[in-house]
Amino acid sequence: MSEQKPPTGPKVRRLLPLIVLLGAMALAYGMGWHQLFTLKTIGLNYEVLRNFIKAHLGIALLIYFLGYVAVVALSLPGALVMTVSGGLLFGWKLAAPAAVIAATIGASIVFLVAKTSVGEPLAAKAGPWLGKLRNGFRENALSYLLFLRLVPAFPFFVVNLAPALLGVPLRTYVIGTFFGIIPGTLAFSVAGSGLGTAIKAQNAIYKACIEQLPANATANCPYTVDLGALMTTELIAAFVLLGVVALIPIALKKWSKPHAEA
């Protein structure tokens, strides 16, 4: 008598969102779309983009919004460029709110896919050590999330995934992500809004270099707008300080337990 195989339908349905997401990521990288999200691409098309935005502000802002969602959901290396470019093209008053909402939606897509496809099955099969870790994280999930979002110590996509594996509720995840990314998004949007003059100057230098050295322009004519310069020591210190503030409720809770039992 042959053994009956367990039904694979539910497992396939559970993994389908993950398969679709990974397929979209593979397509984006395979087509080279991730290479479009560079400050060089934005800078060299600065005037064209600005003219389009002036003529079609609503459509342009929608394209920016959906593009930002896609970058975050597909974990493409362009979120910082999108934030800075948003400030550059739209001004920080429009770009910052759009970026915060778009990034929250994109991160929530990753969270939901990971939670349903991997997180819940992992929790069911994991040993007691992971259960204790999940319980500890969920007990102070909002504070931990705010800390991870505020302090730029971990890649954005890692912070998107980890809470899904640690059993964080969706509502807590959305709130922590939304409020946790506001300071950084606002800072880089404001910084981007002041790059217009630098972009125009770099465009002039780059085009002049290409005219003089057309044979090997890629090697001889670098396009240098250093986004790393925006991440100053003072800005990092401010983010760390905000992260420490987010952990204060956890410290107070742990401090108050032994005193309450005494």
Secondary structure by P-SEA (a helix, b strand, c coil): cccccccaaaaaaaaaaaaaaaaaaaaaaaacccccccaaaaaaaaaaaaaaaaacaaaaaaaaaaaaaaaaaaccccaaaaaaaaaaccccaaaaaaaaaaaaaaaaaaaaaaaaccaaaaaaaccaaaaaaaaaaaaaaaaaaaaaaacccccaaaaacccccccccaaaaaaaaaaaaaaaaaaaaaaaaaaaaaaaaaaaaaaaaaaaccccccccccccccccccccaaaaaaaaaaaaaaaaaaaaaaaacccccc
